[in-house]
Amino acid sequence: MTTKQLQGVFWVVLVAFLGWDWHASEPVNLRQEPPLIAAGSGQAASGGHCSLAK
């Protein structure tokens, strides 16, 4: 296979995988995620964000 063919196969496989993942995964509920600033700090996910569902 030539380099262009390999690149084409790579992009087709990548797009197919992303499409499958998007279709098969549950949507992310951003209100239930911890605030980004607290990621990895050990801070509880239930605090530090005024719009977080309780």
N, CA, C, O and CB atoms as a CASP TS submission, in Angstrom:
PFRMAT TS
TARGET T0000
AUTHOR 0000-0000-0000
METHOD Language model
MODEL 1
PARENT N/A
ATOM      1  N   MET     1       0.839  -1.180   0.000  1.00  0.00           N
ATOM      2  CA  MET     1       0.000   0.000   0.000  1.00  0.00           C
ATOM      3  C   MET     1       0.884   1.245   0.000  1.00  0.00           C
ATOM      4  O   MET     1       1.966   1.264   0.588  1.00  0.00           O
ATOM      5  CB  MET     1      -0.954  -0.003   1.217  1.00  0.00           C
ATOM      6  N   THR     2       0.402   2.263  -0.665  1.00  0.00           N
ATOM      7  CA  THR     2       1.156   3.513  -0.684  1.00  0.00           C
ATOM      8  C   THR     2       0.836   4.324   0.563  1.00  0.00           C
ATOM      9  O   THR     2      -0.089   4.013   1.313  1.00  0.00           O
ATOM     10  CB  THR     2       0.841   4.328  -1.960  1.00  0.00           C
ATOM     11  N   THR     3       1.611   5.352   0.760  1.00  0.00           N
ATOM     12  CA  THR     3       1.418   6.217   1.926  1.00  0.00           C
ATOM     13  C   THR     3       0.041   6.872   1.905  1.00  0.00           C
ATOM     14  O   THR     3      -0.612   6.954   2.945  1.00  0.00           O
ATOM     15  CB  THR     3       2.508   7.294   1.979  1.00  0.00           C
ATOM     16  N   LYS     4      -0.409   7.334   0.754  1.00  0.00           N
ATOM     17  CA  LYS     4      -1.728   7.976   0.642  1.00  0.00           C
ATOM     18  C   LYS     4      -2.848   6.992   0.972  1.00  0.00           C
ATOM     19  O   LYS     4      -3.834   7.364   1.608  1.00  0.00           O
ATOM     20  CB  LYS     4      -1.930   8.546  -0.775  1.00  0.00           C
ATOM     21  N   GLN     5      -2.702   5.750   0.547  1.00  0.00           N
ATOM     22  CA  GLN     5      -3.714   4.751   0.855  1.00  0.00           C
ATOM     23  C   GLN     5      -3.757   4.464   2.351  1.00  0.00           C
ATOM     24  O   GLN     5      -4.833   4.335   2.935  1.00  0.00           O
ATOM     25  CB  GLN     5      -3.447   3.462   0.076  1.00  0.00           C
ATOM     26  N   LEU     6      -2.583   4.365   2.968  1.00  0.00           N
ATOM     27  CA  LEU     6      -2.525   4.135   4.409  1.00  0.00           C
ATOM     28  C   LEU     6      -3.132   5.308   5.175  1.00  0.00           C
ATOM     29  O   LEU     6      -3.836   5.109   6.165  1.00  0.00           O
ATOM     30  CB  LEU     6      -1.075   3.905   4.856  1.00  0.00           C
ATOM     31  N   GLN     7      -2.861   6.526   4.719  1.00  0.00           N
ATOM     32  CA  GLN     7      -3.459   7.693   5.361  1.00  0.00           C
ATOM     33  C   GLN     7      -4.980   7.662   5.217  1.00  0.00           C
ATOM     34  O   GLN     7      -5.700   7.976   6.164  1.00  0.00           O
ATOM     35  CB  GLN     7      -2.891   8.993   4.759  1.00  0.00           C
ATOM     36  N   GLY     8      -5.462   7.288   4.050  1.00  0.00           N
ATOM     37  CA  GLY     8      -6.897   7.183   3.824  1.00  0.00           C
ATOM     38  C   GLY     8      -7.539   6.150   4.735  1.00  0.00           C
ATOM     39  O   GLY     8      -8.593   6.398   5.322  1.00  0.00           O
ATOM     40  N   VAL     9      -6.898   4.985   4.852  1.00  0.00           N
ATOM     41  CA  VAL     9      -7.409   3.937   5.733  1.00  0.00           C
ATOM     42  C   VAL     9      -7.427   4.428   7.178  1.00  0.00           C
ATOM     43  O   VAL     9      -8.397   4.188   7.897  1.00  0.00           O
ATOM     44  CB  VAL     9      -6.556   2.654   5.610  1.00  0.00           C
ATOM     45  N   PHE    10      -6.377   5.105   7.608  1.00  0.00           N
ATOM     46  CA  PHE    10      -6.309   5.638   8.968  1.00  0.00           C
ATOM     47  C   PHE    10      -7.482   6.560   9.244  1.00  0.00           C
ATOM     48  O   PHE    10      -8.159   6.409  10.261  1.00  0.00           O
ATOM     49  CB  PHE    10      -4.991   6.384   9.191  1.00  0.00           C
ATOM     50  N   TRP    11      -7.738   7.522   8.346  1.00  0.00           N
ATOM     51  CA  TRP    11      -8.810   8.497   8.571  1.00  0.00           C
ATOM     52  C   TRP    11     -10.183   7.842   8.530  1.00  0.00           C
ATOM     53  O   TRP    11     -11.066   8.216   9.301  1.00  0.00           O
ATOM     54  CB  TRP    11      -8.740   9.612   7.532  1.00  0.00           C
ATOM     55  N   VAL    12     -10.375   6.882   7.653  1.00  0.00           N
ATOM     56  CA  VAL    12     -11.666   6.185   7.600  1.00  0.00           C
ATOM     57  C   VAL    12     -11.904   5.411   8.895  1.00  0.00           C
ATOM     58  O   VAL    12     -13.000   5.452   9.454  1.00  0.00           O
ATOM     59  CB  VAL    12     -11.720   5.225   6.384  1.00  0.00           C
ATOM     60  N   VAL    13     -10.881   4.710   9.367  1.00  0.00           N
ATOM     61  CA  VAL    13     -11.010   3.948  10.611  1.00  0.00           C
ATOM     62  C   VAL    13     -11.237   4.895  11.787  1.00  0.00           C
ATOM     63  O   VAL    13     -12.065   4.610  12.652  1.00  0.00           O
ATOM     64  CB  VAL    13      -9.752   3.079  10.854  1.00  0.00           C
ATOM     65  N   LEU    14     -10.518   6.010  11.835  1.00  0.00           N
ATOM     66  CA  LEU    14     -10.678   6.959  12.937  1.00  0.00           C
ATOM     67  C   LEU    14     -12.081   7.554  12.951  1.00  0.00           C
ATOM     68  O   LEU    14     -12.713   7.614  14.005  1.00  0.00           O
ATOM     69  CB  LEU    14      -9.635   8.077  12.835  1.00  0.00           C
ATOM     70  N   VAL    15     -12.570   7.987  11.812  1.00  0.00           N
ATOM     71  CA  VAL    15     -13.917   8.567  11.737  1.00  0.00           C
ATOM     72  C   VAL    15     -14.970   7.511  12.082  1.00  0.00           C
ATOM     73  O   VAL    15     -15.944   7.815  12.770  1.00  0.00           O
ATOM     74  CB  VAL    15     -14.184   9.152  10.323  1.00  0.00           C
ATOM     75  N   ALA    16     -14.783   6.280  11.611  1.00  0.00           N
ATOM     76  CA  ALA    16     -15.725   5.204  11.929  1.00  0.00           C
ATOM     77  C   ALA    16     -15.739   4.927  13.428  1.00  0.00           C
ATOM     78  O   ALA    16     -16.806   4.735  14.011  1.00  0.00           O
ATOM     79  CB  ALA    16     -15.364   3.922  11.156  1.00  0.00           C
ATOM     80  N   PHE    17     -14.567   4.904  14.057  1.00  0.00           N
ATOM     81  CA  PHE    17     -14.495   4.668  15.497  1.00  0.00           C
ATOM     82  C   PHE    17     -15.166   5.796  16.270  1.00  0.00           C
ATOM     83  O   PHE    17     -15.928   5.536  17.202  1.00  0.00           O
ATOM     84  CB  PHE    17     -13.040   4.520  15.941  1.00  0.00           C
ATOM     85  N   LEU    18     -14.895   7.040  15.899  1.00  0.00           N
ATOM     86  CA  LEU    18     -15.509   8.173  16.596  1.00  0.00           C
ATOM     87  C   LEU    18     -17.027   8.175  16.422  1.00  0.00           C
ATOM     88  O   LEU    18     -17.761   8.488  17.359  1.00  0.00           O
ATOM     89  CB  LEU    18     -14.921   9.494  16.085  1.00  0.00           C
ATOM     90  N   GLY    19     -17.493   7.830  15.233  1.00  0.00           N
ATOM     91  CA  GLY    19     -18.932   7.736  15.007  1.00  0.00           C
ATOM     92  C   GLY    19     -19.572   6.648  15.846  1.00  0.00           C
ATOM     93  O   GLY    19     -20.633   6.853  16.437  1.00  0.00           O
ATOM     94  N   TRP    20     -18.928   5.490  15.898  1.00  0.00           N
ATOM     95  CA  TRP    20     -19.435   4.401  16.729  1.00  0.00           C
ATOM     96  C   TRP    20     -19.454   4.806  18.198  1.00  0.00           C
ATOM     97  O   TRP    20     -20.439   4.561  18.893  1.00  0.00           O
ATOM     98  CB  TRP    20     -18.585   3.137  16.539  1.00  0.00           C
ATOM     99  N   ASP    21     -18.384   5.419  18.673  1.00  0.00           N
ATOM    100  CA  ASP    21     -18.292   5.822  20.075  1.00  0.00           C
ATOM    101  C   ASP    21     -19.371   6.844  20.412  1.00  0.00           C
ATOM    102  O   ASP    21     -20.003   6.757  21.465  1.00  0.00           O
ATOM    103  CB  ASP    21     -16.901   6.398  20.382  1.00  0.00           C
ATOM    104  N   TRP    22     -19.584   7.805  19.530  1.00  0.00           N
ATOM    105  CA  TRP    22     -20.605   8.833  19.761  1.00  0.00           C
ATOM    106  C   TRP    22     -21.988   8.194  19.799  1.00  0.00           C
ATOM    107  O   TRP    22     -22.831   8.582  20.608  1.00  0.00           O
ATOM    108  CB  TRP    22     -20.547   9.925  18.663  1.00  0.00           C
ATOM    109  N   HIS    23     -22.221   7.222  18.931  1.00  0.00           N
ATOM    110  CA  HIS    23     -23.529   6.573  18.873  1.00  0.00           C
ATOM    111  C   HIS    23     -23.752   5.641  20.069  1.00  0.00           C
ATOM    112  O   HIS    23     -24.872   5.565  20.574  1.00  0.00           O
ATOM    113  CB  HIS    23     -23.668   5.788  17.567  1.00  0.00           C
ATOM    114  N   ALA    24     -22.735   4.944  20.529  1.00  0.00           N
ATOM    115  CA  ALA    24     -22.875   3.925  21.564  1.00  0.00           C
ATOM    116  C   ALA    24     -22.789   4.480  22.981  1.00  0.00           C
ATOM    117  O   ALA    24     -23.246   3.827  23.919  1.00  0.00           O
ATOM    118  CB  ALA    24     -21.825   2.877  21.380  1.00  0.00           C
ATOM    119  N   SER    25     -22.215   5.667  23.160  1.00  0.00           N
ATOM    120  CA  SER    25     -22.009   6.216  24.499  1.00  0.00           C
ATOM    121  C   SER    25     -23.207   7.027  24.958  1.00  0.00           C
ATOM    122  O   SER    25     -23.928   7.614  24.152  1.00  0.00           O
ATOM    123  CB  SER    25     -20.758   7.079  24.531  1.00  0.00           C
ATOM    124  N   GLU    26     -23.405   7.048  26.268  1.00  0.00           N
ATOM    125  CA  GLU    26     -24.431   7.907  26.845  1.00  0.00           C
ATOM    126  C   GLU    26     -23.946   9.345  26.805  1.00  0.00           C
ATOM    127  O   GLU    26     -22.744   9.593  26.902  1.00  0.00           O
ATOM    128  CB  GLU    26     -24.771   7.478  28.296  1.00  0.00           C
ATOM    129  N   PRO    27     -24.867  10.303  26.664  1.00  0.00           N
ATOM    130  CA  PRO    27     -24.442  11.703  26.663  1.00  0.00           C
ATOM    131  C   PRO    27     -23.860  12.099  28.023  1.00  0.00           C
ATOM    132  O   PRO    27     -24.282  11.593  29.063  1.00  0.00           O
ATOM    133  CB  PRO    27     -25.626  12.621  26.305  1.00  0.00           C
ATOM    134  N   VAL    28     -22.898  12.999  27.998  1.00  0.00           N
ATOM    135  CA  VAL    28     -22.272  13.479  29.217  1.00  0.00           C
ATOM    136  C   VAL    28     -23.163  14.561  29.830  1.00  0.00           C
ATOM    137  O   VAL    28     -23.527  15.529  29.162  1.00  0.00           O
ATOM    138  CB  VAL    28     -20.836  14.023  28.935  1.00  0.00           C
ATOM    139  N   ASN    29     -23.508  14.387  31.101  1.00  0.00           N
ATOM    140  CA  ASN    29     -24.277  15.396  31.819  1.00  0.00           C
ATOM    141  C   ASN    29     -23.283  16.324  32.494  1.00  0.00           C
ATOM    142  O   ASN    29     -22.708  15.976  33.526  1.00  0.00           O
ATOM    143  CB  ASN    29     -25.261  14.748  32.863  1.00  0.00           C
ATOM    144  N   LEU    30     -23.077  17.498  31.921  1.00  0.00           N
ATOM    145  CA  LEU    30     -22.058  18.416  32.432  1.00  0.00           C
ATOM    146  C   LEU    30     -22.383  18.925  33.832  1.00  0.00           C
ATOM    147  O   LEU    30     -21.480  19.341  34.558  1.00  0.00           O
ATOM    148  CB  LEU    30     -21.901  19.589  31.489  1.00  0.00           C
ATOM    149  N   ARG    31     -23.640  18.900  34.216  1.00  0.00           N
ATOM    150  CA  ARG    31     -24.016  19.361  35.562  1.00  0.00           C
ATOM    151  C   ARG    31     -23.579  18.376  36.634  1.00  0.00           C
ATOM    152  O   ARG    31     -23.503  18.744  37.806  1.00  0.00           O
ATOM    153  CB  ARG    31     -25.526  19.576  35.648  1.00  0.00           C
ATOM    154  N   GLN    32     -23.290  17.140  36.264  1.00  0.00           N
ATOM    155  CA  GLN    32     -22.873  16.127  37.234  1.00  0.00           C
ATOM    156  C   GLN    32     -21.352  15.953  37.277  1.00  0.00           C
ATOM    157  O   GLN    32     -20.842  15.171  38.079  1.00  0.00           O
ATOM    158  CB  GLN    32     -23.531  14.796  36.907  1.00  0.00           C
ATOM    159  N   GLU    33     -20.634  16.670  36.428  1.00  0.00           N
ATOM    160  CA  GLU    33     -19.179  16.568  36.402  1.00  0.00           C
ATOM    161  C   GLU    33     -18.571  17.523  37.429  1.00  0.00           C
ATOM    162  O   GLU    33     -19.127  18.595  37.668  1.00  0.00           O
ATOM    163  CB  GLU    33     -18.634  16.875  34.987  1.00  0.00           C
ATOM    164  N   PRO    34     -17.445  17.159  38.038  1.00  0.00           N
ATOM    165  CA  PRO    34     -16.791  18.102  38.953  1.00  0.00           C
ATOM    166  C   PRO    34     -16.240  19.295  38.171  1.00  0.00           C
ATOM    167  O   PRO    34     -15.952  19.172  36.981  1.00  0.00           O
ATOM    168  CB  PRO    34     -15.651  17.401  39.745  1.00  0.00           C
ATOM    169  N   PRO    35     -16.093  20.433  38.823  1.00  0.00           N
ATOM    170  CA  PRO    35     -15.522  21.579  38.126  1.00  0.00           C
ATOM    171  C   PRO    35     -14.111  21.262  37.650  1.00  0.00           C
ATOM    172  O   PRO    35     -13.361  20.574  38.342  1.00  0.00           O
ATOM    173  CB  PRO    35     -15.515  22.816  39.036  1.00  0.00           C
ATOM    174  N   LEU    36     -13.748  21.760  36.477  1.00  0.00           N
ATOM    175  CA  LEU    36     -12.456  21.436  35.883  1.00  0.00           C
ATOM    176  C   LEU    36     -11.304  21.869  36.783  1.00  0.00           C
ATOM    177  O   LEU    36     -10.293  21.172  36.869  1.00  0.00           O
ATOM    178  CB  LEU    36     -12.325  22.093  34.516  1.00  0.00           C
ATOM    179  N   ILE    37     -11.442  22.990  37.440  1.00  0.00           N
ATOM    180  CA  ILE    37     -10.355  23.502  38.292  1.00  0.00           C
ATOM    181  C   ILE    37     -10.052  22.536  39.439  1.00  0.00           C
ATOM    182  O   ILE    37      -8.951  22.554  39.989  1.00  0.00           O
ATOM    183  CB  ILE    37     -10.724  24.891  38.859  1.00  0.00           C
ATOM    184  N   ALA    38     -11.027  21.689  39.804  1.00  0.00           N
ATOM    185  CA  ALA    38     -10.835  20.768  40.917  1.00  0.00           C
ATOM    186  C   ALA    38     -10.341  19.402  40.454  1.00  0.00           C
ATOM    187  O   ALA    38     -10.117  18.518  41.281  1.00  0.00           O
ATOM    188  CB  ALA    38     -12.128  20.610  41.687  1.00  0.00           C
ATOM    189  N   ALA    39     -10.168  19.215  39.156  1.00  0.00           N
ATOM    190  CA  ALA    39      -9.765  17.908  38.644  1.00  0.00           C
ATOM    191  C   ALA    39      -8.422  17.486  39.231  1.00  0.00           C
ATOM    192  O   ALA    39      -7.421  18.189  39.099  1.00  0.00           O
ATOM    193  CB  ALA    39      -9.688  17.933  37.112  1.00  0.00           C
ATOM    194  N   GLY    40      -8.421  16.349  39.869  1.00  0.00           N
ATOM    195  CA  GLY    40      -7.198  15.797  40.437  1.00  0.00           C
ATOM    196  C   GLY    40      -6.808  16.352  41.787  1.00  0.00           C
ATOM    197  O   GLY    40      -5.773  15.964  42.329  1.00  0.00           O
ATOM    198  N   SER    41      -7.615  17.265  42.360  1.00  0.00           N
ATOM    199  CA  SER    41      -7.249  17.870  43.638  1.00  0.00           C
ATOM    200  C   SER    41      -7.795  17.099  44.819  1.00  0.00           C
ATOM    201  O   SER    41      -7.415  17.368  45.959  1.00  0.00           O
ATOM    202  CB  SER    41      -7.736  19.289  43.697  1.00  0.00           C
ATOM    203  N   GLY    42      -8.684  16.140  44.573  1.00  0.00           N
ATOM    204  CA  GLY    42      -9.303  15.399  45.656  1.00  0.00           C
ATOM    205  C   GLY    42     -10.541  16.092  46.188  1.00  0.00           C
ATOM    206  O   GLY    42     -11.183  15.583  47.107  1.00  0.00           O
ATOM    207  N   GLN    43     -10.890  17.239  45.632  1.00  0.00           N
ATOM    208  CA  GLN    43     -12.078  17.965  46.070  1.00  0.00           C
ATOM    209  C   GLN    43     -13.315  17.156  45.697  1.00  0.00           C
ATOM    210  O   GLN    43     -13.376  16.556  44.624  1.00  0.00           O
ATOM    211  CB  GLN    43     -12.134  19.390  45.436  1.00  0.00           C
ATOM    212  N   ALA    44     -14.290  17.145  46.586  1.00  0.00           N
ATOM    213  CA  ALA    44     -15.517  16.401  46.337  1.00  0.00           C
ATOM    214  C   ALA    44     -16.256  16.979  45.143  1.00  0.00           C
ATOM    215  O   ALA    44     -16.260  18.192  44.930  1.00  0.00           O
ATOM    216  CB  ALA    44     -16.417  16.413  47.576  1.00  0.00           C
ATOM    217  N   ALA    45     -16.881  16.104  44.365  1.00  0.00           N
ATOM    218  CA  ALA    45     -17.617  16.555  43.183  1.00  0.00           C
ATOM    219  C   ALA    45     -18.893  17.288  43.535  1.00  0.00           C
ATOM    220  O   ALA    45     -19.490  17.919  42.663  1.00  0.00           O
ATOM    221  CB  ALA    45     -17.942  15.385  42.300  1.00  0.00           C
ATOM    222  N   SER    46     -19.340  17.225  44.801  1.00  0.00           N
ATOM    223  CA  SER    46     -20.602  17.854  45.180  1.00  0.00           C
ATOM    224  C   SER    46     -20.419  19.292  45.649  1.00  0.00           C
ATOM    225  O   SER    46     -21.391  19.910  46.084  1.00  0.00           O
ATOM    226  CB  SER    46     -21.272  17.047  46.266  1.00  0.00           C
ATOM    227  N   GLY    47     -19.243  19.833  45.578  1.00  0.00           N
ATOM    228  CA  GLY    47     -19.041  21.194  46.057  1.00  0.00           C
ATOM    229  C   GLY    47     -18.217  22.022  45.109  1.00  0.00           C
ATOM    230  O   GLY    47     -17.536  21.487  44.234  1.00  0.00           O
ATOM    231  N   GLY    48     -18.275  23.329  45.279  1.00  0.00           N
ATOM    232  CA  GLY    48     -17.415  24.228  44.535  1.00  0.00           C
ATOM    233  C   GLY    48     -17.984  24.723  43.237  1.00  0.00           C
ATOM    234  O   GLY    48     -17.281  25.381  42.470  1.00  0.00           O
ATOM    235  N   HIS    49     -19.236  24.428  42.965  1.00  0.00           N
ATOM    236  CA  HIS    49     -19.813  24.906  41.710  1.00  0.00           C
ATOM    237  C   HIS    49     -21.273  25.254  41.956  1.00  0.00           C
ATOM    238  O   HIS    49     -22.055  24.396  42.363  1.00  0.00           O
ATOM    239  CB  HIS    49     -19.675  23.838  40.574  1.00  0.00           C
ATOM    240  N   CYS    50     -21.643  26.498  41.715  1.00  0.00           N
ATOM    241  CA  CYS    50     -22.970  26.972  42.091  1.00  0.00           C
ATOM    242  C   CYS    50     -24.089  26.339  41.270  1.00  0.00           C
ATOM    243  O   CYS    50     -25.227  26.313  41.737  1.00  0.00           O
ATOM    244  CB  CYS    50     -23.030  28.465  41.950  1.00  0.00           C
ATOM    245  N   SER    51     -23.825  25.836  40.091  1.00  0.00           N
ATOM    246  CA  SER    51     -24.899  25.275  39.272  1.00  0.00           C
ATOM    247  C   SER    51     -24.947  23.751  39.332  1.00  0.00           C
ATOM    248  O   SER    51     -25.696  23.135  38.575  1.00  0.00           O
ATOM    249  CB  SER    51     -24.736  25.720  37.835  1.00  0.00           C
ATOM    250  N   LEU    52     -24.178  23.141  40.200  1.00  0.00           N
ATOM    251  CA  LEU    52     -24.137  21.696  40.293  1.00  0.00           C
ATOM    252  C   LEU    52     -25.437  21.173  40.896  1.00  0.00           C
ATOM    253  O   LEU    52     -25.877  21.664  41.935  1.00  0.00           O
ATOM    254  CB  LEU    52     -22.932  21.244  41.128  1.00  0.00           C
ATOM    255  N   ALA    53     -26.056  20.179  40.254  1.00  0.00           N
ATOM    256  CA  ALA    53     -27.282  19.584  40.789  1.00  0.00           C
ATOM    257  C   ALA    53     -26.976  18.854  42.084  1.00  0.00           C
ATOM    258  O   ALA    53     -25.938  18.204  42.213  1.00  0.00           O
ATOM    259  CB  ALA    53     -27.924  18.620  39.764  1.00  0.00           C
ATOM    260  N   LYS    54     -27.871  18.962  43.025  1.00  0.00           N
ATOM    261  CA  LYS    54     -27.622  18.328  44.327  1.00  0.00           C
ATOM    262  C   LYS    54     -28.477  17.135  44.537  1.00  0.00           C
ATOM    263  O   LYS    54     -28.390  16.488  45.581  1.00  0.00           O
ATOM    264  CB  LYS    54     -27.845  19.292  45.443  1.00  0.00           C
TER
END
